[in-house]
């Protein structure tokens, strides 16, 4: 290595980083002296639902909102959905939150609509408070779907403040730079011990180091589901490759395929655990809002087979016989 030119050494180092991935996390996972796991960690993260949701009738006129948006927001197209019109109406009133859902000409939110900027687009006299069970335990599929959409919208709002964006088309979340011109972003987290994970990196072309090759973003899908009466967020980690920090790179599929071939079970497990840790530490999650808790684990501890046949006087059975 010492005989190579500096540029060649940098290329070799970059290849090692690409192959080895998150070295600190791998060492933490595979270090000697770690006891054999007694539980399997799933990708289901427990969540605490807010106590209530709020609903009110929308009072905006679509054509009037679009006309104002063209004049005041430099909007040039046609609204593709009712949601787009509501979003523009809120922006025209100086409200930038995404923590809401519109359905059947109604606006739903975990925020008290009468006490926040959302009241600017609704009939205030129509606002109602709903117990969260009215949605979570409803026999109507639409109501359950509204809750799932609200959970996604609330998560988007919380993550937006931490420079984690939601892809407009495909709906997954991806990390971006914290400040303009940032080349790399790392986040500290705690697994078996404190570690860091690279969640964003600006990559330059090898042939011309002055030109950007692509942006690498750690990403994850997040869906919400109810199992046996409890609610969970399901985490599916991945990577996103853009050419300008937002728009998908033409080489995204090839780059993603190459990265996936290098990942093993331990690295994927650590990716899930990192996302769960990041979500659980969102500092703007209030007690009465959505909160992310621990990952669901399944106990796989070895049980003394003698205990399984307690009271059986047959010595062969007590010792456990392979079937």
Number of C-alpha atoms within 10 A of each C-alpha: 8 6 7 10 9 11 10 12 14 12 12 14 12 12 12 12 12 13 15 14 17 17 16 14 24 15 11 16 17 10 9 8 6 10 6 7 10 12 13 12 16 15 22 22 25 20 19 15 22 17 14 18 23 19 25 24 21 23 16 16 12 15 12 11 19 22 13 15 19 14 11 11 13 9 14 11 9 11 16 8 9 14 16 14 21 26 19 23 23 20 15 16 12 11 16 14 17 18 20 25 22 20 15 8 15 16 23 28 25 26 21 18 24 19 8 10 16 26 21 19 20 20 15 17 10 12 20 16 16 15 13 17 14 15 20 21 13 12 10 11 11 12 16 19 14 19 23 20 20 22 25 22 20 23 22 20 20 21 20 16 13 15 14 21 19 23 15 10 6 8 15 19 25 25 25 24 21 15 9 6 8 12 14 16 18 13 12 12 19 13 14 10 10 11 19 17 19 16 19 26 21 22 16 15 11 12 8 9 10 9 11 14 20 22 25 26 25 21 25 22 16 18 17 20 13 13 8 5 8 12 17 23 23 20 21 17 22 19 20 25 28 18 18 13 19 17 13 16 19 12 13 18 13 11 16 15 11 13 15 12 9 12 13 9 8 12 18 16 15 19 23 23 23 22 20 23 20 17 19 18 13 16 11 13 16 10 11 13 17 19 19 21 17 15 22 14 14 11 10 10 11 8 8 11 13 15 12 12 14 10 9 12 9 9 9 10 15 17 13 14 8 5 3
